Amino acid sequence: MAGARSAAPGAISGAAEIDALLDSHIAEHPDFPIPGVLFRDITPLLRDPVALRTVIRHWVTLLPEGVEYIVGTEARGFVLGAPLAYEIGAGFIPVRKAGKLPGDPAGLTYDLEYGSARIEIPQDSFPAGARVLLVDDLLATGGTAAATLELTRRFDVEVLGATFLIELAALRGRDRLAGTELSTVWRIEG
């Protein structure tokens, strides 16, 4: 992403080092949640405080300057987006599954590779002109990311881009986000 931040003290500088760390801290579960899907589980990363801190510090170097709000998609986008927001001094806005927010949230229904879902965001999430960045753990087919992008753009904000911990490149999710600046910490080609 243009205007990315400089490395934080203790950040891993090499892509090979971060790839190796993630390769050893992301579990794979075949046929979950349905047959044919290979689920990437970030729990091993989350339970290792040194590895998690290392990844967050590295990830910060990939983010654009000027982010005022990080928008994290339920649920793993919360887990990863909140520490990123903290590290860069930004606010955090959760995008929730339907029925989880009080009042009259803005919402969007979209299709997934194995069903459909609805996401919602509070109506008063952003001041006009806010500079926001979308965060989630995984970019696969791009359905959830595209829906989050579309919902966020309904507000009077500037979307600086989207960033993901893992990208499954073969599923071409970035095609659904054409025209949006993207960064990923770990891009899996196969």
Residue pairs with C-beta under 8 A, 6 or more apart in sequence:
1 62
1 63
1 64
1 160
1 161
1 163
1 181
1 182
1 183
2 64
2 181
3 64
3 65
3 66
4 61
4 62
4 63
4 64
4 65
4 183
5 60
5 61
5 62
5 63
5 65
5 88
6 61
7 13
7 57
7 58
7 61
8 57
8 60
8 61
8 87
9 57
10 53
10 54
10 57
11 54
11 57
11 58
11 60
11 61
12 18
12 21
12 54
12 57
12 58
18 54
18 55
18 58
18 185
18 186
19 186
21 51
21 54
21 55
22 45
22 55
22 165
22 166
22 185
22 186
24 44
25 42
25 44
25 45
25 48
25 51
26 40
26 41
26 42
26 44
26 45
26 166
26 186
27 40
27 41
27 43
27 44
28 38
28 39
28 40
28 41
29 38
29 39
29 41
30 37
30 38
30 39
31 37
31 38
32 39
33 39
33 114
34 114
37 113
37 114
40 137
40 138
40 166
40 168
42 76
42 79
42 80
42 137
42 165
45 51
45 52
45 55
46 52
46 79
52 83
55 165
55 185
56 80
56 83
56 84
56 87
57 87
58 185
59 84
59 163
59 165
59 185
60 84
60 87
60 88
62 163
62 183
62 185
63 84
63 88
63 133
63 163
63 183
64 133
64 160
64 161
64 181
66 131
66 160
67 88
67 90
67 131
67 132
67 133
67 160
68 90
68 91
68 130
68 131
68 132
69 85
69 90
69 91
69 92
69 93
69 125
69 126
69 130
69 131
69 132
69 133
69 157
70 81
70 82
70 84
70 85
70 88
70 90
70 91
70 92
70 93
70 132
70 133
70 134
70 135
71 77
71 81
71 93
71 95
71 121
71 132
71 133
71 134
71 135
71 148
71 152
72 78
72 80
72 81
72 82
72 85
72 92
72 93
72 94
72 95
72 134
72 135
72 136
73 95
73 119
73 134
73 135
73 136
73 144
73 145
73 148
74 94
74 95
74 96
74 97
74 100
74 119
76 136
76 137
76 138
77 94
77 95
77 135
77 136
77 137
78 94
79 137
80 135
80 136
80 137
80 165
81 92
81 135
81 136
82 92
84 90
84 135
84 163
85 91
85 92
86 92
90 133
93 121
93 122
93 125
93 126
93 132
94 121
95 119
95 120
95 121
95 148
95 151
95 152
96 105
96 119
96 120
96 121
97 117
97 118
97 119
97 120
98 107
98 117
98 118
98 119
98 120
99 120
100 120
101 120
101 121
101 122
103 122
103 123
104 123
105 120
105 121
105 122
105 123
106 120
106 121
106 122
106 123
106 151
106 154
106 155
107 118
107 119
107 120
107 121
107 151
108 118
108 119
108 120
108 147
108 150
108 151
109 116
109 117
109 118
110 116
110 117
110 118
110 119
110 143
110 144
110 146
110 147
111 143
112 141
112 143
112 144
113 140
113 141
113 143
117 144
117 147
119 144
119 147
119 148
119 151
120 151
121 151
121 152
125 155
126 132
126 155
126 156
126 157
128 156
128 157
129 156
129 157
129 158
130 155
130 157
130 158
131 157
131 158
131 160
132 152
132 157
132 158
132 159
132 160
133 159
133 160
133 161
133 162
133 163
134 145
134 148
134 149
134 152
134 159
134 161
134 162
134 163
135 162
135 163
135 164
136 144
136 145
136 148
136 162
136 164
136 165
137 164
137 165
137 166
138 164
138 165
138 166
138 167
138 168
139 145
139 162
139 164
139 166
139 167
139 168
139 173
139 174
139 177
139 182
139 184
140 168
140 171
140 173
141 171
141 172
141 173
141 176
142 171
142 172
142 173
142 174
142 175
142 176
142 177
143 173
143 176
145 162
145 164
145 173
145 176
145 177
146 176
146 177
148 162
149 159
149 162
149 177
149 180
152 159
153 159
159 180
160 181
161 180
161 181
161 182
161 183
162 177
162 180
162 181
162 182
162 183
163 182
163 183
163 184
163 185
164 182
164 183
164 184
164 185
165 184
165 185
165 186
166 184
166 185
166 186
166 187
166 188
167 173
167 174
167 184
167 186
167 187
167 188
168 188
169 187
169 188
169 189
170 188
170 189
170 190
174 182
